[in-house]
Amino acid sequence: MKTTLGQRIREARQAKGFDQARLAAKLDIATRTLQRWEKGEQEPDGSDIMRIARATGVLPQWLLTGDGGQYAVSGANIIPLTSPKYRKVNLVTLPLLSSVPGGVPSLIFHPDYVEKYVTVDDVRDEGAFALEVKGNSMAPRIEDGDIIVVSPRLEAKSGDICVVRVQDEDTVKRIKIEEQFLHLIPLNPEFEPWIVKKKDVTFIWKVVKVIKNL
């Protein structure tokens, strides 16, 4: 019989030899929150799934769905390179969430819903995740169908490309930050920039990597 997400979290914790308080401390959450997850009273979001997987050493896909193996094959996250002039690269598996519009802002980005996972390199934010872009307002840098990697931990500055939520609508744009306003600037000249009040902005998350849809 297939286990629940809460049962798999408990299994991963116990296999690592952690009690609930120790794992909760590693995840920087309240022990009561972990207890709710394991009982099925509450579900962790995509970034929490990734942190649990890293803390317990299990694969995030197994943790989320119960499918496949519980643990990665040793060495599978490293690209073997024989030449000494190249460095080994650690690959990271990130949750691919719902789409974010690269055009007119839309209500289609749902951060609690994990569609699948993508593997990238050189991402050092455990809370990072990926989004598929819909629209071409950021073309040719970011085009329809491309995947962007977002790091909520990094500070966004003027000139950065970011995922921005304004009054529950989402978009990806280059930003310019002023004292009271935020400029959202498309790279495609066919689209118009727009200005919003900073007080209307829920979050600004920096884009750190683009995976082209070849």
C-alpha positions, 0 to 999 in steps of 0.5 A: 500500500502506498504511503502518505507524504506524512508517513514518508517524512517520518520514515526519512526522519527515523532512517536518519536517526533524528527525533522530531525536535532535531529535524525541526531545528535543522529545518528552522521550523517549529516542532509542532509544524513537523508533527502536523506534517507527519500526521497529515494535518498540514502539508509542506510546500515545495521549498519545504520538501526540498529542505526535508530531502536535503536534511534527511538525504532522500530524493525529493521526488520520492518524498513528494510522490513515493515513486522511485528509489528513496535514495540517490545512487552514489555519485549520481549528482556529480558530472565525472570529468577526467581533465584536471583543468575542469572542476566537478559540478554539483547538480541540484534538483529543484521543484518546477512550480506552475508557470509565471507570465513573461508578458501580461501579469496573470494569476497562474503562478501557484507556489504551493503546487509542484509539477515536476523537478528539474536538475541544475548546477551551481544553485546554493539557495536551499529554497530555490525553485524553478518556473516555466515562463509563458509569453515573450515580454523578456525575449530574446533573453527569456522566451516562451517555454524557457525555465527560470530558477528563482532564489528568494534568499538573494536580495533583488537590486535595480537591474536584476530580472525578478519574479514580482507579485503585485496585488496577487498578480505575477510577472517576470521583468527587469526591475528598477527600484525607487523610494516609493515605486517599482519599475517593471521593465520588459526586454522586448521593445514591443511591450510597455514598461509599467510602474507600481507602488512598492506598497502593492508588491508582495514579493520580489524574487531574483532570477539566477538562472535561465534554462532555454527551451531548445 
